[in-house]
Every structure is written in C-alpha cells, then in structure tokens.
C-alpha cells in the first residue's frame, strides 16, 4: 500500500506587503506615496532609505515584508531590493504598482478599488491642493495621491467628496472623518501589529527624511497627526478634532490620578501650546518617544483579513511538494479591467505526518531559506518566502490553490553555512540514529525518554545468546519508574506492552538455539533459516530439524530475542539519549503537531578544525526569533568535557555573527552532572557577554526520563514559553545558578549555590 502523508493548517489571502526603496528626496517621496496609494494595503508599506541599507533591512524584518521594490532605479536601491529573501520577481516593465501590460495576466499588486463597492466602505474624501502649496509634499504623504490619471482615480473621484486645501486656510474636518485615498487602501484589513501608540509627530514638510519618518510611523500601525511649525492656523483646528476623535484609542497608563490615556510625541518635547483648551477638557499624559521605530523581532504578519480557511490535504510524500487550497479572496469582479492583481497567499502548517524521514514542510522564518522552497510552480510567483509556521507566496487574487515545496532538515542547517568556508556533513552514525528513532515511532512517542525501553534494548544488545521474553518484561518492570504517567489506565500492562511494542517494530528479533547432534555446537537460527534439514556451520554435517528439537532436555525449545541489525551496546547508548533530548526540544519548540526540523550526527569542518554535534534543532521559538540549538548529549557512562563545550561555543559564535540566534545544549542521562561537568558548564555561563541571554540549556536524566506531564519535564515548567527563560531555569535546577547581575551594564556575573 502506498504511503500517504497529510498536512493540516490554515490559508488566508492578505495584501502583499512591500517596502519601497529610494534615495530620499521630495520627488521620490511623492512618487512612493502615489505608488502605495494604488495598492491594497499600501498604507502599511514602509519607505526604505536606500542610503542606509542596514537600517532599512532592520525595518524590512520588523515589518515582515514580502519583498522590496526599488522605486528610483538607483544602484543602491536596486542592491537593497536584491537582498536575500526580499526579491520581487517582475513580469513586464511596469513593476508592482504599474498598470498591467496584459489585462489577463496579473503583474501588479491588487488595487484597492475592489473594496470601494463594499458595504460600509465609505464615506470617502478626495483632498485637492495646488502644487505650490507649502504643504503639498506633506499632503501627498498624509492623504495619499494618484498623481496620474487612472481608472482607480476616476472611480474614487466618483464616490468621494472633494475638499480643496488652500494655502494658509484651515483644513476641513472631513479629511479625517472620511476615508482619504491612502485610508482606502486599508479597507478589508484588520491590523494586529504590536504598535498601538497614538500621538503627534513634528514634521518638516520640505524635508524628505522627516516625511519618511512620519510615513513609517503610520505604516507601523501608529495613529499619528503631523504637526508642522508655523502652520498653526492651517493645522490646529483639525488637530483638535483629531485629538477628540482618537483619544479613546490611545493606550492606557497609570498616573497619580489613576488610569489615564497616554499620547505620544515624536520629535517634539511638548504638545502645541494652543491645544491646551482641548486637553483640559479631555486630559491625557504626554510621553516623549524616541524618533526610532520599534525594531524588535515580531514574527507574525500583522495584516489580517476575513479571507481565510482551514485545510487537511493528503499528499504523495515522494513528490516533495503539496497543493494547498485557498479561500475565496477579494471580489475581483469590481476590479478595473477584470485584472485580479497580486496578493499574498499565506499558509500556516499545523501538523505534518507521513513525510519521509528528515523532510519538513515548514521551516524557521529565516530569509535565506526562501531559495530552498521556491517550487516555481505558482503564477505569478512574485515572491515565495518562508514565514512563521509556513509560507507566503505571491499569487493572483482569484487563485484557488497555492503550491508549497518541501525541504530537508539537513538542507536547512547546511544553508546556514552557505557561501562560507564551513563544510557540513551528515555522519553515518547520525543517519543510523535517524533510522532507529524513526523505527521506534519517532520522538513524539518518547522512546528515548522511557527508561524501560532503554533498558530492554540495552539488555538485548549486551546479550550474545539472546534474552527470553519474560526476562525482558521483568527488566522493563524494574526500570518503569514514573512511566507511563498520567492518563494511562492500566499501568500494570506497561512493561509487557513495552516489550511487545519493540517486537512489533521488529527491533527485537527472534532466534531459536539448535544443538548439532554430531559436534554439540549450539547455533542460534532465525525463523527464516529453519528448514526440515539443517546443516551445522562448524562440522558441516546435516541433521533433521525435528530430531534436534525433540532431543532437547525436557522437550522445551524456547525462543530468545536479540537486537536487530547487530546494534552494539555503544550504538544504543548513543541513540537513546539523543532521542530523549530531541523529544524535549520538540515539545518546547514545536508548533502543535508540526515537527521541529532537526538533524542527528552532524560533522562541521573549517580548515583543519572539525567537530561533531549530536543533535541540531531549528525552530521558530514562541514569541522569539528563529533559533538554532546545538546539542552535546551523553548516556550514563560518558561525560561532557570542556572540548565538547568549546566546540559548541565556536559554532554558536559563528552563527550569531551571521545574525542567527543560537543556544547550546548539554544533556546527560545521569540524574545529575558530575563535578567536573558542572565546573565546565559554569565557566561557559560566566563567559557570556550579555545578561544571561545566551545561557545554555542543561538537562539531566531527572528531566529526560519522565513522562511529558511530569513536573520535572521541561515542557511543564512555567518558563517553557520563552526558550531563554527555560535555559535559565535549567541552569538553576542543574548547575545551582541563583542569580545573575550586571552592575556595570557590560559584564555578567553569576551567583551559584555552592563554591566549586
């Protein structure tokens, strides 16, 4: 019967989120604002300063952009747009904001005009101003503009009330009470980003960098009013209306007078003086903000829409890809020229089962992984990138499905070292470990965490003559410990079921010992080797099988069991602690039933230096940036030495120099670390260059040999929701860490329970 794999998850249609790159000047600012006004979701497209590539890429990551487009064609803008994981694949010469060259082939982003006909979308306002208006550039950024005639401009104009903005005259309140062209781009979108600030930003209407800062504040989700000095008569009446309207949506804080609303100030230290009469009636607390955007890791895309569905699809695991159904998207019947336009199809993988060993459908959301999963099977496929829990692909708004490609855990790890002097190899021992753990049912069945399974396999591996079933069941009973844990009704059957499970998985192989009647040699025989007439391996004499069985003392011929494949004791002692450790990592880093990409037995080489890493795990840790865990794992007999730890630290340092978060892990099946191991691990902790953010994860048999719901199991700890917090708690439990402090702000000092 052909093997069937299954993926479950959700898919939804949202706007593609682009960054618009250019060299800041007023002309480019206005062109960028006009481009964004013509795209669904354009109000959330950040402007990227091509003269500061590093800062722009930080903004691009913070906004979780799908791609970057070079607006002005400048060399540095083009270079920024070609950054790994941000490339926009164009069809035609007009780019993502131009009119489609072929009305039947989507080449530009979906226009917001589909939403203009939706119920409740209006009312709309179309501000107008003369080009010589001193605030013209600000108005383009603030309200959006079409600049050139287009079908979208004509349609919006038919639905909108026009307001003329005359120099030095007050701005009509309708421009904030109605939907402006740029506000129309957010129709059908619910913004769920972390930015909830509301406030006033000082803007220089003739400074491109100042206008860019205002635009990006709003694009990040903040509600911002632009204040321009010396234009009080024009702006103050509108500011008062805006303040009264938006105060209730400002964040709440606590002051001496109780709960109060917090209004932010950007690039100014106090609000406009003449606003006092309004603030006295509706008071707030003013908070001066940094001019910088909040650039911490966020992870999830902030643009939610109602176009979503769940799925469960069966796939052929040998094909390396899957077609995922999409929900109905925006009603493109309203789109001009019936051109569907390009949107983002985002797929989240909840569970993946039945895929071949080492193959994964979801990868950590690192940009450099995008090149591994692009199947080139989607049209127009303007972008195809890894996102948190899945994939984001540029598709036509009327697409019914999207194709996603698979990759392997080994390929993901190798990609981290692409274009460097490092070499990554998968060891033979690592490949065998993968096969054995897969045969045991995978880490989700916790084979390495069960002392009974470990003991039965160890006994079977040590025995040259084999073990009888009652003996193995008794061994499982003696090493049962806390298993099977909560929720298992008949724990008395656990020892028997443990042995029977290994038999069912064919890891315990039956042998029948036969005695040659001619030379008395005892030889174990597999079931498939038995025949009516047997031949002795020593004397080569033939004898009847029935005779050899019949002359056995007492007439008892019992089967004995040995480990399959002649697995050695040393090999078993290497495999089981690795399986136990990866099970814990899968529960800590996993996304429900979706697997955590991992590799066993990796050899790294850099010049003449080399090392082997027992287990590597890659994941999007909850609420944290993508993470690599490098593990050194030992059984009962071996110890972790300083050389093992130094090798892990060397690899960790390299990955972090590449901007990849990395933690090292040290684990043993012994109930506690030896004194020398504790000493070495404490030295590693004390060599950190920050306040414990890179503490290692340290685990012992106390945590690795208990059921998942046991209080000692790491996934049951209160710190499990942040991997850095869990690492700290593991050091507290197993190394005696009491606290860490940084009195000078530059060095980290640890306090331990006992001196070494």
HELIX and SHEET records of a PDB file:
HELIX    1   1 UNK A   26  UNK A   37  1                                  12    
HELIX    2   2 UNK A   42  UNK A   44  5                                   3    
HELIX    3   3 UNK A   53  UNK A   62  1                                  10    
HELIX    4   4 UNK A   75  UNK A   81  1                                   7    
HELIX    5   5 UNK A   95  UNK A   97  5                                   3    
HELIX    6   6 UNK A  112  UNK A  117  5                                   6    
HELIX    7   7 UNK A  136  UNK A  143  1                                   8    
HELIX    8   8 UNK A  151  UNK A  159  1                                   9    
HELIX    9   9 UNK A  174  UNK A  177  1                                   4    
HELIX   10  10 UNK A  181  UNK A  184  1                                   4    
HELIX   11  11 UNK A  208  UNK A  219  1                                  12    
HELIX   12  12 UNK A  232  UNK A  246  1                                  15    
HELIX   13  13 UNK A  247  UNK A  249  5                                   3    
HELIX   14  14 UNK A  273  UNK A  275  5                                   3    
HELIX   15  15 UNK A  276  UNK A  281  1                                   6    
HELIX   16  16 UNK A  332  UNK A  334  5                                   3    
HELIX   17  17 UNK A  336  UNK A  338  5                                   3    
HELIX   18  18 UNK A  367  UNK A  369  5                                   3    
HELIX   19  19 UNK A  370  UNK A  373  1                                   4    
HELIX   20  20 UNK A  409  UNK A  415  1                                   7    
HELIX   21  21 UNK A  428  UNK A  439  1                                  12    
HELIX   22  22 UNK A  443  UNK A  445  5                                   3    
HELIX   23  23 UNK A  451  UNK A  462  1                                  12    
HELIX   24  24 UNK A  469  UNK A  478  1                                  10    
HELIX   25  25 UNK A  491  UNK A  493  5                                   3    
HELIX   26  26 UNK A  494  UNK A  504  1                                  11    
HELIX   27  27 UNK A  527  UNK A  529  5                                   3    
HELIX   28  28 UNK A  545  UNK A  550  1                                   6    
HELIX   29  29 UNK A  553  UNK A  555  5                                   3    
HELIX   30  30 UNK A  564  UNK A  566  5                                   3    
HELIX   31  31 UNK A  569  UNK A  589  1                                  21    
HELIX   32  32 UNK A  642  UNK A  657  1                                  16    
HELIX   33  33 UNK A  675  UNK A  686  1                                  12    
HELIX   34  34 UNK A  701  UNK A  704  1                                   4    
HELIX   35  35 UNK A  714  UNK A  716  5                                   3    
HELIX   36  36 UNK A  718  UNK A  721  5                                   4    
HELIX   37  37 UNK A  723  UNK A  735  1                                  13    
SHEET    1   A 5 UNK A 308  UNK A 315  0                                        
SHEET    2   A 5 UNK A   5  UNK A  14 -1                                        
SHEET    3   A 5 UNK A 342  UNK A 353 -1                                        
SHEET    4   A 5 UNK A 390  UNK A 396 -1                                        
SHEET    5   A 5 UNK A 380  UNK A 387 -1                                        
SHEET    1   B 3 UNK A  47  UNK A  49  0                                        
SHEET    2   B 3 UNK A  18  UNK A  22  1                                        
SHEET    3   B 3 UNK A  67  UNK A  70  1                                        
SHEET    1   C 2 UNK A 124  UNK A 129  0                                        
SHEET    2   C 2 UNK A 160  UNK A 165  1                                        
SHEET    1   D 2 UNK A 190  UNK A 191  0                                        
SHEET    2   D 2 UNK A 303  UNK A 304 -1                                        
SHEET    1   E 4 UNK A 223  UNK A 227  0                                        
SHEET    2   E 4 UNK A 198  UNK A 202  1                                        
SHEET    3   E 4 UNK A 258  UNK A 266  1                                        
SHEET    4   E 4 UNK A 252  UNK A 255 -1                                        
SHEET    1   F 4 UNK A 223  UNK A 227  0                                        
SHEET    2   F 4 UNK A 198  UNK A 202  1                                        
SHEET    3   F 4 UNK A 258  UNK A 266  1                                        
SHEET    4   F 4 UNK A 285  UNK A 289  1                                        
SHEET    1   G 2 UNK A 321  UNK A 325  0                                        
SHEET    2   G 2 UNK A 401  UNK A 405 -1                                        
SHEET    1   H 2 UNK A 359  UNK A 360  0                                        
SHEET    2   H 2 UNK A 407  UNK A 408 -1                                        
SHEET    1   I 6 UNK A 423  UNK A 426  0                                        
SHEET    2   I 6 UNK A 597  UNK A 606 -1                                        
SHEET    3   I 6 UNK A 609  UNK A 620 -1                                        
SHEET    4   I 6 UNK A 626  UNK A 634 -1                                        
SHEET    5   I 6 UNK A 661  UNK A 668  1                                        
SHEET    6   I 6 UNK A 697  UNK A 699  1                                        
SHEET    1   J 3 UNK A 522  UNK A 525  0                                        
SHEET    2   J 3 UNK A 508  UNK A 515 -1                                        
SHEET    3   J 3 UNK A 559  UNK A 563 -1                                        
SHEET    1   K 2 UNK A 533  UNK A 535  0                                        
SHEET    2   K 2 UNK A 542  UNK A 544 -1                                        
SHEET    1   L 2 UNK A 737  UNK A 741  0                                        
SHEET    2   L 2 UNK A 749  UNK A 752 -1                                        
END                                                                             
